[in-house]
Amino acid sequence: MTTNQKPNYTLPIIVMFFLFAMISFVTGFQNPFGVILKEQLGLSALQSQLGNAANFIAYAFMGLPAGMILQKKGYKFSAIAAVLVGLVGVALMFLSSTLEGNDTIFSVYLAGAFVAGFSMCMLNTVVNPMLNTLGGGGKTGNQLLQFGGATNSLAATICPVLVGYLMGGSLQGLTLVAARPALYVAMGIFALALVVLILSKLPEPILEELKRGGKKVEKPTLAGALKFRHYVGGVVAIFLYVGIEVGIPNMANLYMTNQLGMDTAVAGSLVGAYWFLMLVGRLIGGSVGGMVSSKTMLVTVSTVALALILGAIMLNAETTIHVPFIGVDAPLNIFLLVLCGLCTSVMWGGIFNLAAEGLGKYTAVASGFFMVMVCGGGILPLIQGAVADATGSFMASYWVLFVATAYLLYYALIGSRVTRRDSSEKEIAEEIKEGVMED
């Protein structure tokens, strides 16, 4: 008598957690590295954000191809390819620390950040559905995704603290050489993940479905999804949200280290506190998510974020406050920006849920296009840098994020409304028939 034993995916799940963490860890490099390169190469505020821009703009190029690769080649192939690309990207960033000549150093570093962005996009495309699959879907799959999100936030907290510590407390004479240990860690984890992925057997539901064939149906297109006005508004909201999430700590780090002359380790710890509060916010959001609607949650956090950003702009650095969980005195305006982490933590989920409402068969293709819009995390900080250069004030650049956050509030209140005018009468009838949208 034979029994079918359920495969043990413990090791692959652990690897996915590490990869989930690596997404934010490698992405987080661009913030402190921008501070280092600004000092090493004498860059402007805008130029210091180009590495971050390259990392996120890569999503615009790779978002849709990453989904196509996953669809045709499956999880294992896509994950291995993403890790290999990530190794190349981090290796290029490391190579830039060994070179001479400002233009050469900066060019190679930007290339590394861009290639690393391809990897982060591919990993984002793979890790979320893979964890859900390894958990068997349902509540267990969702639980794995929540744990994965927690490791992502934890790595985002560690990265600026670690690199800030490696920077040694002062910007004078600082070069990328100081940050090499962090790059060693990244390459080591990527290499380990590569070996484990090659040796692991992963479920491949997409490939199995292709082998079975099945009834051929017309694939929903992005053009169809874009007929829904609340989805289009959500696409804009996601673009702006990622820019807000990244722009808040990035410009705060430059403000603290360049304008206020703060110790780089302390500045890194304050930036790390922002990401830690995002972790706290996600845990809180997950706890109350079953009782509070996405609209209410997004309205609340957008309103609070607007107040915090406005307060940070209006206050000066002379007003300080003791930050208990770090044990340092910091400018009150920086503390207000750190508190924004509680607000940005739940914005992605709220926007996604509101934008996906009533999309029916277009949900999958619409979700894929969201990944392209992650490029906002590179573009908004660039605009902030340009404003900082033009005005000579880092804090003035936060007006860009204030306006972006105001749009999120508008979207939550008005732009997210689903109306019958969002699609043709024929499409509405089809959705009602399928039970996706109420009549």
ROROGU-448804 format. One line per field, with one value per residue (C-alpha): residue number from 1; x, y, z; residue in one letter. Coordinates in Angstrom, 2 decimals. Layout:
<rs>
num = NUM,...
u = X,...
v = Y,...
w = Z,...
residuo = a,...
</rs>
This chain:
<rs>
num = 1,2,3,4,5,6,7,8,9,10,11,12,13,14,15,16,17,18,19,20,21,22,23,24,25,26,27,28,29,30,31,32,33,34,35,36,37,38,39,40,41,42,43,44,45,46,47,48,49,50,51,52,53,54,55,56,57,58,59,60,61,62,63,64,65,66,67,68,69,70,71,72,73,74,75,76,77,78,79,80,81,82,83,84,85,86,87,88,89,90,91,92,93,94,95,96,97,98,99,100,101,102,103,104,105,106,107,108,109,110,111,112,113,114,115,116,117,118,119,120,121,122,123,124,125,126,127,128,129,130,131,132,133,134,135,136,137,138,139,140,141,142,143,144,145,146,147,148,149,150,151,152,153,154,155,156,157,158,159,160,161,162,163,164,165,166,167,168,169,170,171,172,173,174,175,176,177,178,179,180,181,182,183,184,185,186,187,188,189,190,191,192,193,194,195,196,197,198,199,200,201,202,203,204,205,206,207,208,209,210,211,212,213,214,215,216,217,218,219,220,221,222,223,224,225,226,227,228,229,230,231,232,233,234,235,236,237,238,239,240,241,242,243,244,245,246,247,248,249,250,251,252,253,254,255,256,257,258,259,260,261,262,263,264,265,266,267,268,269,270,271,272,273,274,275,276,277,278,279,280,281,282,283,284,285,286,287,288,289,290,291,292,293,294,295,296,297,298,299,300,301,302,303,304,305,306,307,308,309,310,311,312,313,314,315,316,317,318,319,320,321,322,323,324,325,326,327,328,329,330,331,332,333,334,335,336,337,338,339,340,341,342,343,344,345,346,347,348,349,350,351,352,353,354,355,356,357,358,359,360,361,362,363,364,365,366,367,368,369,370,371,372,373,374,375,376,377,378,379,380,381,382,383,384,385,386,387,388,389,390,391,392,393,394,395,396,397,398,399,400,401,402,403,404,405,406,407,408,409,410,411,412,413,414,415,416,417,418,419,420,421,422,423,424,425,426,427,428,429,430,431,432,433,434,435,436,437,438,439
u = 0.00,1.40,0.56,1.07,3.30,2.97,6.24,8.31,8.93,10.52,13.88,12.43,10.13,13.13,14.91,11.87,11.95,15.60,14.84,11.91,14.34,16.94,14.45,14.36,17.98,19.47,16.92,17.86,21.51,20.69,19.82,23.05,25.16,23.76,24.99,28.45,28.73,27.57,30.58,33.02,32.20,30.85,27.39,24.34,21.24,19.59,22.63,22.79,19.34,20.24,21.22,17.84,16.19,18.04,16.99,13.30,13.08,14.26,10.79,9.25,11.32,11.14,7.64,5.77,8.67,9.08,5.45,5.87,8.95,7.06,4.13,6.31,9.16,7.64,8.75,12.09,13.54,12.34,13.71,17.12,17.27,16.37,19.10,21.71,20.77,20.93,24.43,25.55,23.99,25.58,28.91,28.86,28.21,31.15,33.31,32.59,34.23,37.49,37.77,39.32,37.96,34.71,32.89,33.91,32.93,29.55,28.77,29.56,27.65,24.56,24.79,24.89,21.89,19.96,20.76,19.93,16.57,15.85,16.51,14.33,11.46,11.83,12.00,8.87,7.08,8.15,8.28,4.70,2.88,5.55,5.05,1.32,1.80,4.22,1.66,-1.03,-3.00,-5.80,-5.06,-1.70,-0.54,-1.61,0.16,3.43,3.02,2.56,5.69,7.54,6.41,7.72,11.18,11.08,10.45,13.06,15.74,14.70,15.27,18.69,20.16,20.47,21.57,24.28,25.61,25.39,27.54,30.03,30.29,31.98,30.16,31.70,31.34,34.86,36.96,34.15,34.11,32.18,35.01,33.45,30.24,31.87,30.90,27.22,27.80,29.60,26.51,24.23,26.36,26.70,22.95,22.32,24.93,23.42,19.92,21.11,22.51,19.39,17.05,18.98,18.77,15.14,12.01,9.29,5.62,4.96,1.18,1.57,3.65,1.36,-1.62,0.17,0.94,-2.68,-3.72,-7.35,-9.90,-8.43,-9.90,-9.16,-6.65,-7.73,-5.66,-4.27,-6.33,-9.45,-8.32,-7.59,-11.27,-11.96,-11.44,-10.95,-8.16,-6.43,-6.62,-5.13,-2.24,-1.39,-1.78,0.64,3.20,3.00,2.87,6.17,7.77,6.44,7.60,11.15,11.41,10.70,13.77,16.06,15.84,15.82,19.17,20.67,19.18,20.63,24.10,24.70,22.72,22.69,26.05,24.68,26.65,26.08,25.40,22.72,21.18,21.17,19.46,16.73,16.15,16.09,13.46,11.24,11.39,10.88,7.69,6.57,6.97,4.92,2.29,1.95,1.42,-1.24,-2.84,-3.00,-4.65,-7.40,-7.73,-10.72,-12.62,-11.66,-12.28,-9.41,-11.03,-11.23,-7.68,-6.29,-8.21,-6.90,-3.22,-3.19,-4.65,-2.17,0.74,-0.27,-0.22,3.16,4.81,3.40,4.65,8.11,8.28,7.18,9.42,13.13,15.97,16.44,13.40,14.53,12.97,14.42,13.81,13.43,13.80,17.14,18.29,19.30,18.06,16.84,15.17,11.40,10.85,12.89,10.93,7.69,9.05,10.06,6.48,5.30,6.45,3.29,1.23,3.08,3.10,-0.51,-0.92,0.07,-2.50,-5.24,-4.59,-4.34,-7.63,-9.50,-8.05,-8.72,-12.37,-14.72,-12.02,-13.02,-11.12,-8.78,-7.41,-4.28,-3.12,-3.96,-1.84,1.11,0.98,1.19,4.74,5.66,4.38,6.91,9.24,7.68,10.10,12.90,11.21,9.73,13.03,14.68,12.13,12.78,16.50,15.89,13.72,16.37,19.07,16.91,15.83,18.92,16.63,16.16,12.97,11.43,11.53,8.89,6.24,6.50,5.51,2.82,1.09,1.49,-0.02,-2.90,-3.68,-3.82,-6.40,-8.40,-8.21,-9.42,-12.34,-13.43,-11.18,-11.63,-15.41,-16.53,-19.32,-21.21,-19.66,-16.26,-16.92,-19.22,-22.71,-21.67,-18.68,-20.84,-23.35,-20.57,-19.19,-22.65,-23.20,-19.88,-20.81,-17.90,-19.94,-23.33,-26.15
v = 0.00,3.37,6.79,10.16,12.18,15.93,17.50,19.29,22.85,24.15,24.92,26.66,28.70,29.86,30.78,32.80,34.65,35.49,36.65,38.71,40.33,40.85,42.85,45.61,45.14,45.68,48.38,50.09,50.37,53.27,55.61,55.50,54.85,58.08,59.91,58.33,59.15,62.72,63.16,61.05,62.48,65.92,65.23,67.48,66.40,65.37,63.37,61.59,60.16,58.73,55.34,55.09,56.24,53.61,50.90,51.77,52.80,49.27,48.15,50.10,48.07,44.69,44.58,43.09,40.90,39.43,38.35,36.82,34.87,33.52,32.54,30.68,29.28,28.84,29.68,27.88,29.19,32.73,32.67,31.37,33.96,36.74,35.67,35.51,38.99,40.20,38.79,40.67,43.91,43.77,42.68,45.79,48.00,46.32,46.80,50.53,50.72,49.39,51.82,55.25,58.31,59.94,59.38,55.71,55.03,56.69,55.05,51.53,52.11,53.31,50.28,48.04,49.78,49.43,45.72,45.16,46.83,44.20,41.53,43.17,43.45,39.77,38.69,40.70,39.02,35.55,35.59,36.68,34.01,31.40,31.79,31.56,28.38,26.82,27.46,25.78,28.96,30.05,31.10,29.31,30.93,34.34,33.67,32.97,36.20,38.14,36.57,37.33,40.96,41.10,39.91,42.51,45.32,43.95,44.00,47.53,48.50,46.83,48.17,51.91,51.13,48.73,50.99,54.02,52.15,51.15,54.80,55.50,58.61,61.23,62.05,63.44,61.26,58.69,56.34,53.26,51.11,51.54,49.87,46.74,44.47,45.11,44.12,40.95,40.03,40.59,38.53,35.75,35.42,35.51,32.77,30.59,31.12,30.15,26.81,25.99,26.89,24.70,21.74,22.32,20.93,23.55,23.21,24.54,25.03,27.37,24.90,22.02,23.97,24.60,20.89,19.96,22.33,23.03,25.23,28.14,31.44,34.99,36.49,39.66,42.65,45.67,47.85,46.26,46.97,50.60,51.12,51.16,54.71,53.75,51.40,54.14,56.37,53.53,53.18,56.86,56.36,53.41,55.41,58.29,56.05,54.29,57.70,58.89,55.75,56.02,59.82,60.42,58.57,59.30,63.07,62.95,61.15,63.83,66.58,65.13,64.30,67.21,70.16,69.40,67.61,64.78,61.62,59.19,56.28,58.30,59.40,55.78,54.70,57.31,56.19,52.60,53.65,54.80,51.34,49.71,51.70,50.44,46.93,47.90,49.53,46.42,44.25,46.66,46.92,43.16,42.93,45.47,44.79,42.52,45.25,48.43,49.02,49.84,53.20,54.17,53.00,54.92,58.08,57.92,57.33,59.83,62.54,61.83,61.71,65.09,66.59,65.03,66.16,69.68,69.85,68.68,71.38,74.16,73.29,74.10,71.87,73.82,72.21,68.80,65.78,62.73,59.58,56.84,53.73,55.01,56.98,60.17,63.75,64.52,67.46,67.31,67.67,64.51,62.69,63.62,62.17,58.98,58.65,58.69,55.07,54.11,55.72,54.47,50.90,50.14,52.39,49.81,47.26,49.87,51.28,47.82,46.64,49.75,49.72,45.99,46.23,44.96,44.20,40.55,38.79,41.78,41.49,39.50,41.71,44.80,43.53,43.00,46.58,47.79,46.43,48.76,51.71,50.95,53.15,56.08,55.23,56.47,59.41,61.31,61.38,62.75,65.56,66.13,66.38,68.93,71.04,70.81,71.98,74.83,76.11,75.22,73.49,69.76,70.31,72.37,69.21,67.65,69.84,67.32,64.53,66.68,67.11,63.39,62.44,64.84,62.87,59.65,61.26,62.37,58.86,57.28,59.69,60.12,58.56,54.97,54.92,52.10,53.15,51.44,53.90,52.26,49.65,48.98,47.63,44.32,43.95,44.87,42.21,39.64,40.58,40.36,36.98,35.73,37.03,39.50,42.72,43.30,44.53
w = 0.00,-0.98,0.33,-1.30,0.99,0.89,-0.33,2.29,1.08,4.28,2.66,-0.42,1.85,3.87,0.65,-0.48,2.85,2.27,-1.26,0.01,2.42,-0.31,-2.38,0.23,1.36,-2.11,-2.95,0.31,-0.78,-3.06,-0.19,1.89,-1.23,-2.69,0.43,0.06,-3.65,-3.08,-0.80,-2.82,-6.26,-5.33,-6.74,-6.58,-4.68,-7.95,-9.10,-5.75,-6.46,-9.88,-8.44,-6.73,-9.98,-12.04,-9.58,-9.77,-13.41,-14.22,-13.11,-16.00,-18.45,-16.70,-15.16,-18.11,-19.41,-15.90,-15.94,-19.41,-18.29,-15.28,-17.50,-20.02,-17.88,-14.43,-10.90,-10.62,-13.87,-13.12,-9.56,-10.67,-13.45,-10.98,-8.55,-11.31,-12.50,-8.89,-8.50,-11.60,-10.37,-6.90,-8.44,-10.66,-7.64,-5.91,-9.01,-8.95,-5.50,-6.97,-9.90,-10.33,-12.07,-11.02,-14.30,-14.45,-10.84,-11.23,-14.59,-13.38,-10.15,-12.05,-14.34,-11.26,-9.71,-12.98,-13.34,-9.66,-10.37,-13.04,-10.43,-7.78,-10.26,-11.27,-7.62,-6.78,-9.67,-8.50,-4.70,-3.96,-6.02,-5.17,-1.41,-1.92,-3.95,-1.44,1.27,-0.77,-1.24,1.06,4.63,4.76,1.56,2.82,6.13,4.29,2.34,5.57,7.08,3.86,4.06,7.62,6.53,3.76,6.26,8.66,5.94,4.99,8.63,8.85,5.58,6.41,9.98,8.78,6.03,8.32,10.84,8.13,7.03,10.37,11.60,9.29,5.61,5.25,2.95,2.66,-0.36,-1.44,-0.08,3.38,2.22,0.75,3.69,2.95,-0.68,0.47,2.51,-0.48,-2.86,-0.28,0.22,-3.52,-4.07,-1.32,-2.68,-6.16,-4.94,-2.92,-5.80,-8.23,-5.84,-4.83,-6.45,-6.61,-7.59,-11.09,-11.43,-14.40,-16.41,-15.44,-16.72,-20.01,-20.38,-19.79,-22.54,-21.80,-23.44,-25.33,-24.26,-25.25,-22.83,-21.02,-22.15,-20.35,-22.70,-21.24,-17.68,-18.55,-19.41,-15.68,-14.47,-10.84,-11.95,-13.96,-10.90,-8.88,-11.31,-10.75,-7.00,-6.94,-8.96,-6.49,-3.42,-4.13,-4.71,-1.35,0.47,-0.93,-1.10,2.59,3.98,1.01,1.25,5.07,5.00,2.73,4.88,8.09,6.79,4.40,5.74,9.48,9.62,11.76,12.52,9.63,12.00,13.82,10.53,9.35,12.57,12.12,8.53,9.80,12.35,9.48,7.90,11.31,11.80,8.38,9.79,12.86,10.66,8.51,11.58,12.86,9.43,9.15,12.57,11.84,8.12,8.66,10.51,8.62,4.92,2.55,1.82,5.49,6.10,3.11,4.00,7.56,6.80,3.92,6.15,8.95,6.47,5.04,8.55,9.36,6.10,6.44,10.03,8.95,6.26,8.60,11.56,11.68,12.84,16.05,17.65,18.87,20.53,22.27,20.23,22.87,20.69,19.36,22.39,20.57,20.28,16.77,15.03,15.49,11.73,11.14,13.85,12.08,8.83,10.64,11.94,8.31,8.17,10.09,7.32,4.22,5.57,4.60,1.55,-1.07,0.09,0.36,-3.11,-4.66,-3.14,-4.21,-7.73,-8.28,-7.17,-9.87,-12.45,-12.72,-15.49,-15.88,-12.33,-13.23,-16.10,-14.06,-11.17,-13.50,-14.69,-11.09,-11.03,-13.90,-11.86,-9.10,-11.17,-9.31,-6.51,-8.74,-10.44,-7.48,-5.52,-8.67,-8.76,-5.06,-5.76,-8.51,-6.18,-3.42,-5.85,-7.17,-3.75,-1.73,0.78,1.24,3.22,0.39,-1.73,0.54,-1.11,-3.97,-1.61,0.01,-3.34,-4.12,-0.75,-1.35,-4.52,-2.49,-0.22,-3.27,-4.72,-1.48,-1.17,-4.79,-7.44,-6.24,-6.75,-9.02,-11.36,-14.17,-16.60,-16.06,-18.76,-21.67,-21.06,-22.61,-20.27,-17.26,-18.23,-18.49,-15.09,-13.49,-15.11,-13.73,-10.29,-10.13,-9.99,-8.42,-10.63
residuo = m,t,t,n,q,k,p,n,y,t,l,p,i,i,v,m,f,f,l,f,a,m,i,s,f,v,t,g,f,q,n,p,f,g,v,i,l,k,e,q,l,g,l,s,a,l,q,s,q,l,g,n,a,a,n,f,i,a,y,a,f,m,g,l,p,a,g,m,i,l,q,k,k,g,y,k,f,s,a,i,a,a,v,l,v,g,l,v,g,v,a,l,m,f,l,s,s,t,l,e,g,n,d,t,i,f,s,v,y,l,a,g,a,f,v,a,g,f,s,m,c,m,l,n,t,v,v,n,p,m,l,n,t,l,g,g,g,g,k,t,g,n,q,l,l,q,f,g,g,a,t,n,s,l,a,a,t,i,c,p,v,l,v,g,y,l,m,g,g,s,l,q,g,l,t,l,v,a,a,r,p,a,l,y,v,a,m,g,i,f,a,l,a,l,v,v,l,i,l,s,k,l,p,e,p,i,l,e,e,l,k,r,g,g,k,k,v,e,k,p,t,l,a,g,a,l,k,f,r,h,y,v,g,g,v,v,a,i,f,l,y,v,g,i,e,v,g,i,p,n,m,a,n,l,y,m,t,n,q,l,g,m,d,t,a,v,a,g,s,l,v,g,a,y,w,f,l,m,l,v,g,r,l,i,g,g,s,v,g,g,m,v,s,s,k,t,m,l,v,t,v,s,t,v,a,l,a,l,i,l,g,a,i,m,l,n,a,e,t,t,i,h,v,p,f,i,g,v,d,a,p,l,n,i,f,l,l,v,l,c,g,l,c,t,s,v,m,w,g,g,i,f,n,l,a,a,e,g,l,g,k,y,t,a,v,a,s,g,f,f,m,v,m,v,c,g,g,g,i,l,p,l,i,q,g,a,v,a,d,a,t,g,s,f,m,a,s,y,w,v,l,f,v,a,t,a,y,l,l,y,y,a,l,i,g,s,r,v,t,r,r,d,s,s,e,k,e,i,a,e,e,i,k,e,g,v,m,e,d
</rs>
